[in-house]
Amino acid sequence: MNTETVYPILTGKRALVVGVANEQSIAWGCALAFRKLGADVVLTYLNEKALPHVAPLAEQIGAQLLPLDVTQPGQLEAVFATLAQQGKLDIVVHSIAFAPKADLQGGLLDCSLDGFLQAMDVSCHSFVRMAKLAVPLMSEGGSLFAMSYHGADKVVPNYNVMGPVKAALEAACRYLAYELGPRDIRVHAISPGPLQTRAASGLKDFDHLLSEAVARAPLGELVDIVDVGNTCAYLASPFAKRLTGSTVYVDGGLNIIA
């Protein structure tokens, strides 16, 4: 019998979760965890093609659903304008990344300028823009989360251009934590272990990364989206109110292995 007791410690909080593509998305794990602990959740969907996959998930947790493609001028501002009309915001999860396939699957040496800039804009600078728009709505403090990966810190074969991009994202989190600390806004980079998501499917030999993670991680098993969501929910709660600026690994300890 499941005797787990869940305390709705995020009741009264509102979370914006960006990056849900389907039920395997890391962002969906975050949305589930926030809702389970009592938060109201706002989800975004990329475009009309993505809507049929995201709408049923939003309905499942009673989440508001808004369109957002950060590459389209004005869409990010429109999301936050809608949120501002509705009240405060407490939590933001940025779980989006993109690089053109040719630039992602080729080595860094062969990455085009356009591909590099596009990867940096979607995967890193959009988080900075998101933070700037969120700050005025976090009058009572809040938490910002961005999704990274171990390839930001160490070389992971085939991660290629996303390694430098995620390194920039982690640095951005630290600098934002410094700037926003006086406003009681905490910022974390979350670094999950390999997960079978749609985004990860674009990486060459990803199945090898999964099997290697199981073999090498001290806990000997893969993490899942619920693990990541629970970590973010904890960090967004009062239990973690003195924590900020960290890159938090959710990988079964894989990152400590040489």
C-alpha positions in Angstrom: 0.0 0.0 0.0 1.3 3.5 -0.9 1.5 5.4 2.4 3.2 8.5 0.9 1.9 11.7 2.4 2.2 14.7 0.1 2.1 18.2 1.7 0.9 20.8 -0.7 3.7 23.2 0.2 3.5 25.1 -3.1 -0.2 26.0 -2.7 -0.8 29.6 -3.7 2.3 29.6 -6.0 2.1 29.9 -9.8 4.6 28.2 -12.1 5.3 28.8 -15.7 6.8 25.7 -17.4 8.3 26.2 -20.9 9.3 23.2 -22.9 6.6 20.5 -22.7 6.5 18.7 -26.0 4.9 15.4 -24.9 4.6 13.2 -21.8 8.3 12.2 -22.0 9.5 15.9 -21.6 11.5 16.9 -18.6 9.3 20.0 -18.4 6.3 17.7 -18.0 7.9 16.0 -15.0 8.4 19.5 -13.5 4.8 20.5 -14.2 3.5 17.3 -12.5 5.6 17.8 -9.4 4.6 21.4 -9.0 0.9 20.6 -9.4 1.2 17.6 -7.0 2.5 20.0 -4.3 -0.4 22.5 -4.9 1.0 25.1 -7.4 -1.1 26.4 -10.3 0.7 25.7 -13.5 0.9 27.5 -16.9 2.3 25.5 -19.8 3.4 26.7 -23.2 3.3 24.9 -26.6 5.6 25.6 -29.5 3.2 25.7 -32.4 0.0 24.3 -33.8 1.7 21.0 -34.6 2.7 20.6 -31.0 -0.7 21.6 -29.6 -2.5 18.2 -29.9 0.4 16.6 -27.9 0.4 19.3 -25.1 -3.2 20.2 -24.7 -4.3 16.8 -23.2 -1.4 17.1 -20.7 -2.5 20.7 -19.7 -6.1 19.4 -19.3 -4.8 16.6 -17.1 -3.4 19.0 -14.5 -5.8 21.9 -15.1 -3.1 24.1 -16.5 -3.4 27.2 -18.5 -1.9 26.8 -22.0 -0.2 29.6 -24.0 1.6 29.6 -27.3 5.4 30.3 -27.2 8.1 30.1 -29.8 11.0 32.1 -28.4 12.4 32.7 -32.0 9.2 34.6 -33.0 9.4 38.3 -32.1 6.9 39.3 -29.4 5.7 35.9 -28.4 7.7 35.7 -25.2 6.6 39.2 -24.2 2.9 38.3 -25.0 3.1 35.3 -22.6 4.4 37.5 -19.7 1.9 40.2 -20.5 -0.9 37.7 -20.1 0.6 36.4 -16.8 1.0 40.0 -15.6 -2.7 40.6 -16.1 -3.5 37.6 -14.0 -1.3 38.3 -11.0 2.1 37.3 -9.6 4.5 34.5 -10.7 6.6 32.4 -8.4 8.4 29.7 -10.5 9.8 29.6 -14.1 11.2 26.5 -15.7 13.1 26.9 -19.0 13.4 23.5 -20.6 14.0 24.3 -24.3 17.1 23.9 -26.5 17.8 23.8 -30.2 20.6 23.5 -32.7 20.2 22.9 -36.5 20.7 19.2 -37.1 23.8 19.6 -39.3 25.5 21.8 -36.6 24.4 19.4 -33.8 25.6 16.2 -35.4 28.9 17.7 -36.8 31.9 18.5 -34.6 32.3 21.9 -33.0 35.0 22.8 -35.5 32.5 22.5 -38.3 29.7 24.3 -36.6 28.4 27.3 -38.7 28.1 30.8 -37.2 24.4 30.8 -37.9 23.9 27.4 -36.2 26.0 28.5 -33.2 24.1 31.7 -32.8 20.7 30.0 -33.1 21.7 27.4 -30.5 22.9 30.1 -28.2 19.7 32.2 -28.6 17.2 29.4 -28.1 19.1 27.4 -25.5 20.7 30.2 -23.4 19.8 33.8 -24.1 16.0 33.1 -24.1 16.4 32.1 -20.5 18.0 35.5 -19.7 15.1 37.2 -21.6 12.6 35.1 -19.7 14.2 36.0 -16.4 14.0 39.7 -17.2 10.3 39.5 -17.9 9.6 37.3 -14.9 11.3 39.5 -12.3 8.6 42.2 -12.2 6.0 39.5 -11.5 8.1 37.9 -8.6 7.3 40.6 -6.1 7.4 38.1 -3.3 10.5 36.3 -4.5 10.7 33.2 -6.7 12.7 30.5 -8.4 14.1 30.2 -11.9 15.3 26.9 -13.4 17.2 26.1 -16.6 17.9 22.6 -17.9 21.6 21.8 -18.6 23.6 18.6 -19.0 27.0 17.2 -17.9 28.3 18.0 -21.4 28.5 21.6 -20.2 31.3 20.7 -17.7 33.0 17.7 -19.3 33.4 16.6 -22.9 30.6 14.1 -23.9 31.2 12.6 -27.3 28.6 13.7 -29.9 27.3 16.5 -27.7 29.2 18.9 -29.8 28.0 22.5 -30.0 25.6 22.0 -27.2 28.5 21.7 -24.7 29.6 25.3 -25.0 26.0 26.5 -25.2 25.1 24.7 -22.0 28.3 25.9 -20.3 27.1 29.5 -21.1 23.7 28.6 -19.7 25.1 27.4 -16.4 27.3 30.6 -16.2 24.2 32.7 -16.9 22.4 31.0 -14.0 25.2 31.9 -11.6 25.3 35.5 -12.7 21.5 35.8 -12.5 21.6 34.3 -9.1 24.0 37.0 -8.0 22.0 39.8 -9.6 18.6 38.6 -8.3 19.5 37.4 -4.8 18.7 40.8 -3.3 15.2 40.4 -4.7 14.8 36.9 -3.1 14.8 35.3 -6.5 16.8 32.1 -6.6 18.3 30.6 -9.8 19.5 27.1 -10.5 20.8 25.1 -13.4 19.5 21.5 -13.3 21.7 18.9 -14.9 19.8 15.6 -15.4 21.5 12.4 -16.4 20.7 11.0 -19.9 16.9 10.8 -20.5 15.0 9.4 -23.4 13.3 12.5 -24.6 12.5 13.8 -28.1 15.3 16.4 -27.8 17.8 13.8 -26.9 16.9 11.7 -29.9 18.8 14.1 -32.1 22.2 13.1 -30.5 24.3 10.5 -32.3 24.7 7.2 -30.4 22.4 8.3 -27.6 21.5 4.7 -26.8 25.1 4.2 -25.8 24.9 7.2 -23.4 21.9 5.6 -21.7 23.5 2.2 -21.3 26.8 3.7 -20.1 24.9 5.8 -17.5 23.4 2.7 -16.0 26.7 0.9 -15.9 28.7 3.8 -14.4 26.4 5.7 -12.1 26.8 4.8 -8.4 23.0 4.2 -8.0 23.1 2.0 -11.1 19.9 3.1 -12.8 18.6 5.8 -15.0 16.8 8.9 -13.7 13.4 9.9 -15.0 11.4 13.1 -15.5 9.7 12.6 -12.1 13.1 12.7 -10.4 13.9 16.0 -12.1 10.5 17.4 -11.3 10.7 16.5 -7.7 14.2 18.1 -7.4 12.8 21.4 -8.9 9.8 21.3 -6.6 12.1 21.0 -3.6 14.3 23.8 -4.8 11.2 26.0 -5.3 9.9 25.3 -1.8 10.7 27.1 1.4 12.9 24.1 2.4 15.5 25.4 -0.1 15.1 29.1 0.5 18.9 29.5 1.2 20.0 27.7 -1.9 20.8 29.5 -5.1 23.3 29.6 -8.0 24.0 25.9 -8.1 24.2 23.4 -10.9 22.2 20.6 -9.4 22.9 17.1 -10.8 20.0 14.7 -11.0 21.9 11.7 -12.4 22.3 9.0 -9.9 25.8 10.3 -9.1 27.2 9.8 -12.6 28.9 13.2 -12.6 31.3 12.2 -9.8 32.8 9.3 -11.8 36.1 10.0 -13.6 
